[in-house]
Amino acid sequence: MLIEKTFNVTDVVAIKLSNGDEIIAKVAEINESKIIVTKPLLMVLSQDPRTGQPGVQMAPFWMMGADPVANYPINRSHIIVVVKANQDAAKSYVSQTTGLVMPGTGSGLIT
């Protein structure tokens, strides 16, 4: 079986865990038994209160007692799939973890 590497160190990835959680994080290190990530955020379904449309929000992965910017190993045995995060998710992640607002790909008009 050929295993194709689809992400690298420093990429923002989405990880589906065997318990059903989906996290988004920056890859710090990759090895045979685990993927080490930094600044993990939990992706949760939400509903826009104005429009009623479903959406996704990023919430703290650790509620209490853990350093949110430390490196955390995730055993590969607990991972269902890892993919490089799409551009919109990666921009939202960077904005939420750094406070920087990434420029959009829209019309360029300020609204």
Backbone as a chain_set.jsonl record, in Angstrom:
{"seq": "MLIEKTFNVTDVVAIKLSNGDEIIAKVAEINESKIIVTKPLLMVLSQDPRTGQPGVQMAPFWMMGADPVANYPINRSHIIVVVKANQDAAKSYVSQTTGLVMPGTGSGLIT", "coords": {"N": [[0.839, -1.178, 0.0], [0.564, 2.177, -0.852], [1.44, 5.05, 0.821], [0.576, 8.31, 0.775], [2.032, 11.374, 1.434], [0.443, 14.16, 2.599], [0.727, 16.487, 3.962], [2.909, 18.753, 5.721], [5.491, 19.607, 8.153], [4.783, 22.532, 9.95], [2.466, 23.063, 8.517], [-1.048, 23.843, 8.615], [-3.405, 21.703, 9.846], [-6.323, 19.574, 9.633], [-7.642, 17.287, 11.868], [-9.212, 14.267, 12.32], [-10.334, 12.587, 15.048], [-10.456, 9.359, 16.696], [-12.431, 9.373, 18.646], [-14.368, 10.972, 17.623], [-14.042, 13.705, 17.717], [-12.986, 16.669, 16.011], [-10.122, 18.369, 15.238], [-8.204, 21.341, 14.674], [-4.975, 22.325, 13.914], [-1.509, 23.382, 14.132], [1.166, 21.692, 12.632], [3.886, 20.476, 14.394], [5.776, 18.481, 14.5], [6.454, 15.328, 12.93], [6.307, 11.865, 13.275], [6.871, 8.269, 13.292], [5.029, 7.144, 15.152], [3.426, 9.165, 16.15], [1.827, 12.394, 15.754], [2.888, 15.563, 16.345], [1.428, 18.416, 17.546], [0.758, 21.97, 17.701], [-0.958, 24.581, 19.433], [-3.723, 23.522, 19.387], [-7.128, 23.552, 18.309], [-10.556, 22.93, 18.88], [-12.972, 21.93, 16.576], [-16.25, 22.867, 16.219], [-19.728, 22.351, 15.545], [-22.018, 24.945, 14.766], [-24.599, 27.452, 14.855], [-25.517, 30.214, 12.969], [-26.774, 32.963, 14.592], [-28.148, 35.054, 13.385], [-28.845, 34.324, 10.727], [-29.517, 31.676, 10.857], [-28.179, 29.726, 9.577], [-26.136, 26.787, 9.357], [-22.813, 26.317, 10.658], [-19.247, 26.33, 11.32], [-17.328, 26.606, 14.241], [-14.348, 27.527, 16.017], [-13.1, 26.299, 18.973], [-11.535, 26.382, 22.234], [-9.296, 23.669, 22.672], [-8.391, 22.67, 25.035], [-9.98, 23.032, 28.027], [-9.274, 23.727, 30.657], [-6.315, 24.093, 32.625], [-4.182, 23.436, 30.86], [-1.452, 24.421, 28.795], [-2.214, 26.474, 26.186], [-0.578, 26.951, 23.99], [1.439, 25.113, 23.87], [3.306, 22.196, 22.695], [1.694, 19.23, 21.636], [1.504, 15.734, 21.659], [-0.161, 13.504, 19.463], [-1.231, 10.316, 19.341], [-0.915, 8.147, 16.593], [-2.617, 6.003, 16.542], [-4.985, 6.961, 17.505], [-5.997, 8.516, 15.578], [-8.126, 9.062, 12.849], [-8.096, 10.301, 10.336], [-5.923, 12.649, 8.706], [-5.72, 15.773, 7.249], [-4.513, 18.401, 5.169], [-5.544, 21.572, 6.097], [-8.243, 23.374, 4.569], [-8.065, 26.443, 2.66], [-9.714, 28.55, 3.695], [-10.317, 27.622, 6.308], [-7.734, 27.458, 7.356], [-6.968, 30.173, 7.308], [-8.811, 31.254, 9.135], [-7.999, 29.864, 11.416], [-5.343, 30.818, 11.787], [-5.91, 33.508, 12.22], [-7.405, 33.332, 14.602], [-5.559, 32.193, 16.403], [-3.379, 33.889, 16.409], [-4.237, 36.491, 16.286], [-3.912, 37.976, 14.063], [-5.327, 39.318, 11.129], [-6.08, 37.779, 8.214], [-5.787, 38.655, 4.784], [-8.611, 38.578, 2.617], [-9.968, 36.775, -0.244], [-11.772, 38.097, -1.661], [-13.634, 40.778, -3.238], [-12.122, 42.932, -2.509], [-13.194, 45.175, -1.484], [-13.998, 47.253, 1.259], [-16.309, 46.613, 3.734]], "CA": [[0.0, 0.0, 0.0], [1.305, 3.428, -0.957], [0.94, 6.116, 1.691], [0.949, 9.593, 0.215], [2.123, 12.435, 2.437], [-0.326, 15.298, 2.105], [0.981, 17.669, 4.781], [4.287, 18.873, 6.198], [5.697, 20.371, 9.381], [4.329, 23.926, 9.898], [1.154, 23.175, 7.876], [-2.243, 23.797, 9.446], [-4.106, 20.484, 9.455], [-7.543, 19.145, 10.307], [-7.437, 15.912, 12.319], [-10.411, 13.595, 12.836], [-9.908, 11.622, 16.055], [-11.309, 8.176, 16.805], [-13.571, 9.649, 19.536], [-15.32, 11.808, 16.896], [-13.634, 15.11, 17.718], [-12.176, 17.159, 14.905], [-9.324, 19.503, 15.679], [-7.365, 22.019, 13.702], [-3.742, 22.668, 14.627], [-0.294, 23.51, 13.336], [2.039, 20.541, 12.823], [5.22, 20.814, 14.906], [6.679, 17.358, 14.224], [5.805, 14.11, 12.455], [7.143, 10.678, 13.355], [6.176, 7.003, 13.009], [3.968, 6.786, 16.087], [2.574, 10.291, 16.548], [1.93, 13.71, 15.141], [2.961, 16.548, 17.417], [0.782, 19.647, 17.089], [0.77, 23.111, 18.603], [-2.153, 25.423, 19.419], [-4.902, 22.828, 18.863], [-8.464, 24.083, 18.541], [-11.633, 21.993, 18.594], [-13.937, 22.455, 15.615], [-17.596, 22.504, 16.668], [-20.833, 22.856, 14.733], [-22.756, 26.037, 15.378], [-25.624, 28.032, 14.002], [-25.474, 31.672, 12.946], [-28.026, 33.415, 15.191], [-28.852, 35.993, 12.501], [-29.376, 33.691, 9.513], [-29.942, 30.306, 11.118], [-27.367, 28.817, 8.77], [-25.133, 26.044, 10.12], [-21.432, 26.696, 10.406], [-18.232, 25.718, 12.178], [-16.556, 27.531, 15.068], [-13.179, 26.956, 16.67], [-13.16, 26.484, 20.424], [-10.324, 25.858, 22.878], [-9.22, 22.208, 22.805], [-8.229, 22.462, 26.474], [-10.798, 23.973, 28.778], [-8.569, 24.206, 31.85], [-5.135, 23.405, 33.111], [-3.137, 23.114, 29.894], [-0.913, 25.561, 28.064], [-2.805, 26.394, 24.853], [0.403, 27.097, 22.91], [2.463, 24.079, 23.974], [3.237, 21.102, 21.733], [0.982, 18.066, 22.156], [1.562, 14.565, 20.776], [-1.379, 12.737, 19.234], [-0.867, 8.996, 18.851], [-1.545, 7.818, 15.31], [-3.671, 5.014, 16.777], [-6.199, 7.698, 17.853], [-6.325, 9.375, 14.437], [-8.785, 8.429, 11.72], [-7.55, 10.908, 9.122], [-5.304, 13.981, 8.809], [-5.643, 16.453, 5.952], [-4.13, 19.804, 5.204], [-6.762, 22.375, 6.212], [-8.507, 24.196, 3.387], [-7.57, 27.816, 2.786], [-10.565, 29.341, 4.592], [-10.119, 27.135, 7.672], [-6.38, 27.838, 7.772], [-6.974, 31.618, 7.575], [-9.529, 31.454, 10.398], [-7.145, 29.334, 12.481], [-4.243, 31.766, 11.999], [-6.505, 34.705, 12.813], [-7.803, 33.074, 15.988], [-4.427, 31.853, 17.267], [-2.361, 34.941, 16.436], [-4.843, 37.809, 16.306], [-3.712, 38.612, 12.759], [-6.419, 39.139, 10.18], [-5.53, 37.458, 6.905], [-6.588, 39.264, 3.722], [-9.505, 37.655, 1.928], [-9.825, 36.669, -1.684], [-12.995, 38.697, -2.201], [-13.538, 41.877, -4.187], [-11.191, 43.922, -2.029], [-13.927, 46.315, -0.943], [-14.217, 47.25, 2.703], [-17.731, 46.769, 4.015]], "C": [[0.883, 1.239, 0.0], [0.658, 4.474, -0.068], [1.477, 7.43, 1.156], [0.942, 10.657, 1.3], [1.449, 13.686, 1.888], [-0.109, 16.565, 2.923], [2.409, 17.613, 5.292], [4.314, 19.591, 7.542], [5.421, 21.839, 9.06], [2.999, 24.108, 9.152], [0.059, 23.203, 8.937], [-3.064, 22.618, 8.935], [-5.406, 20.312, 10.233], [-7.359, 17.664, 10.621], [-8.754, 15.386, 12.865], [-9.93, 12.496, 13.769], [-10.911, 10.475, 16.163], [-12.494, 8.388, 17.747], [-14.612, 10.552, 18.879], [-14.96, 13.275, 16.862], [-12.857, 15.432, 16.448], [-11.439, 18.385, 15.399], [-8.592, 20.101, 14.494], [-6.148, 22.509, 14.48], [-2.599, 22.826, 13.638], [0.611, 22.329, 13.653], [3.421, 21.012, 13.264], [6.24, 19.73, 14.543], [5.853, 16.158, 13.773], [6.785, 12.969, 12.67], [6.279, 9.433, 13.169], [4.958, 6.775, 13.89], [3.021, 7.926, 16.441], [2.794, 11.508, 15.672], [1.905, 14.702, 16.295], [2.436, 17.872, 16.866], [0.927, 20.74, 18.136], [-0.506, 23.916, 18.383], [-3.388, 24.703, 18.86], [-6.197, 23.534, 19.247], [-9.48, 23.024, 18.133], [-12.591, 22.651, 17.613], [-15.315, 21.943, 16.008], [-18.637, 23.098, 15.731], [-21.568, 23.939, 15.489], [-23.81, 26.517, 14.403], [-25.53, 29.546, 14.102], [-26.802, 32.185, 13.491], [-28.83, 34.367, 14.297], [-29.541, 35.296, 11.345], [-29.934, 32.297, 9.754], [-29.154, 29.269, 10.337], [-26.356, 28.076, 9.645], [-23.727, 26.497, 9.739], [-20.504, 25.975, 11.368], [-17.533, 26.823, 12.946], [-15.364, 26.786, 15.648], [-13.235, 27.313, 18.145], [-11.867, 25.95, 21.029], [-10.39, 24.33, 22.999], [-9.106, 21.835, 24.276], [-9.088, 23.481, 27.195], [-10.044, 24.558, 29.966], [-7.257, 23.444, 32.02], [-4.051, 23.073, 32.12], [-2.702, 24.39, 29.177], [-1.43, 25.494, 26.625], [-1.809, 26.517, 23.705], [1.53, 26.075, 22.979], [2.305, 23.059, 22.851], [2.584, 19.89, 22.385], [1.081, 16.905, 21.173], [0.192, 13.912, 20.664], [-0.953, 11.407, 18.63], [-1.615, 8.694, 17.562], [-2.671, 6.799, 15.481], [-5.003, 5.673, 17.142], [-6.694, 8.585, 16.707], [-6.998, 8.551, 13.347], [-8.201, 8.96, 10.418], [-6.956, 12.28, 9.456], [-5.243, 14.552, 7.408], [-5.156, 17.877, 6.166], [-5.426, 20.613, 5.198], [-6.974, 23.201, 4.946], [-8.139, 25.649, 3.692], [-8.399, 28.65, 3.757], [-10.371, 28.935, 6.05], [-8.749, 27.551, 8.193], [-6.309, 29.328, 8.103], [-7.681, 31.912, 8.901], [-8.692, 30.99, 11.577], [-6.026, 30.331, 12.809], [-4.77, 33.029, 12.667], [-6.833, 34.485, 14.288], [-6.61, 32.812, 16.907], [-3.382, 32.958, 17.366], [-2.946, 36.339, 16.596], [-4.658, 38.567, 15.004], [-4.909, 38.336, 11.871], [-5.806, 38.94, 8.805], [-6.399, 38.097, 5.831], [-7.42, 38.198, 3.006], [-9.217, 37.623, 0.431], [-11.027, 37.279, -2.388], [-12.689, 39.854, -3.135], [-12.549, 42.957, -3.752], [-11.872, 45.144, -1.458], [-14.099, 46.173, 0.551], [-15.691, 47.492, 2.933], [-17.959, 47.0, 5.469]], "O": [[1.839, 1.328, 0.77], [-0.535, 4.752, -0.191], [2.689, 7.637, 1.092], [-0.053, 10.819, 2.008], [1.837, 14.205, 0.842], [-0.692, 17.606, 2.618], [3.04, 16.555, 5.295], [3.301, 20.112, 8.007], [5.8, 22.321, 7.993], [2.453, 25.212, 9.154], [0.223, 22.652, 10.025], [-3.381, 22.537, 7.749], [-5.565, 20.832, 11.337], [-6.97, 16.881, 9.754], [-9.344, 15.984, 13.764], [-9.213, 11.585, 13.354], [-12.069, 10.61, 15.769], [-13.475, 7.651, 17.66], [-15.629, 10.87, 19.496], [-15.513, 14.025, 16.057], [-12.164, 14.581, 15.89], [-12.046, 19.325, 15.914], [-8.391, 19.459, 13.463], [-6.283, 23.047, 15.579], [-2.706, 22.455, 12.469], [0.805, 21.998, 14.823], [4.049, 21.838, 12.6], [7.413, 20.02, 14.308], [4.704, 15.993, 14.181], [7.954, 13.073, 12.301], [5.08, 9.544, 12.914], [3.947, 6.258, 13.414], [1.936, 7.689, 16.972], [3.791, 11.631, 14.96], [0.995, 14.674, 17.124], [2.928, 18.382, 15.86], [1.187, 20.466, 19.307], [-1.062, 23.931, 17.285], [-4.035, 25.22, 17.95], [-6.341, 24.042, 20.359], [-9.281, 22.308, 17.152], [-12.978, 23.804, 17.8], [-15.528, 20.735, 16.118], [-18.463, 24.192, 15.194], [-21.725, 23.863, 16.708], [-23.896, 26.043, 13.271], [-25.471, 30.096, 15.201], [-27.853, 31.884, 12.926], [-30.049, 34.473, 14.436], [-30.679, 35.621, 11.007], [-30.726, 31.792, 8.959], [-29.431, 28.073, 10.425], [-25.785, 28.659, 10.566], [-23.493, 26.994, 8.637], [-20.934, 25.113, 12.136], [-17.184, 27.857, 12.378], [-15.378, 25.56, 15.755], [-13.397, 28.476, 18.515], [-11.175, 25.149, 20.401], [-11.419, 23.774, 23.382], [-9.648, 20.821, 24.715], [-8.927, 24.683, 26.983], [-10.161, 25.75, 30.251], [-7.129, 22.293, 31.601], [-3.056, 22.464, 32.511], [-3.494, 25.312, 28.983], [-1.114, 24.543, 25.91], [-2.153, 26.219, 22.561], [2.488, 26.169, 22.212], [1.299, 23.056, 22.142], [2.876, 19.559, 23.534], [0.778, 17.065, 19.991], [-0.528, 13.785, 21.655], [-0.383, 11.368, 17.54], [-2.812, 8.958, 17.456], [-3.581, 6.739, 14.654], [-6.044, 5.019, 17.095], [-7.68, 9.309, 16.848], [-6.513, 7.486, 12.967], [-7.855, 8.196, 9.517], [-7.422, 12.973, 10.361], [-4.768, 13.894, 6.482], [-5.369, 18.471, 7.223], [-6.308, 20.362, 4.377], [-6.017, 23.668, 4.328], [-7.93, 26.021, 4.846], [-7.835, 29.388, 4.565], [-10.272, 29.792, 6.928], [-8.622, 27.953, 9.35], [-5.66, 29.711, 9.076], [-7.205, 32.723, 9.695], [-8.671, 31.642, 12.621], [-5.795, 30.647, 13.976], [-4.138, 33.56, 13.581], [-6.57, 35.35, 15.124], [-6.653, 33.178, 18.081], [-2.583, 32.97, 18.302], [-2.243, 37.268, 16.993], [-5.18, 39.671, 14.845], [-5.441, 37.226, 11.87], [-5.105, 39.812, 8.291], [-7.625, 38.086, 5.947], [-6.976, 37.065, 2.82], [-8.354, 38.337, -0.079], [-11.272, 37.011, -3.564], [-11.622, 39.909, -3.747], [-12.181, 43.812, -4.558], [-11.199, 46.064, -0.993], [-14.324, 45.07, 1.049], [-16.265, 48.444, 2.406], [-19.103, 47.154, 5.898]]}, "num_chains": 1, "name": "protein.A"}
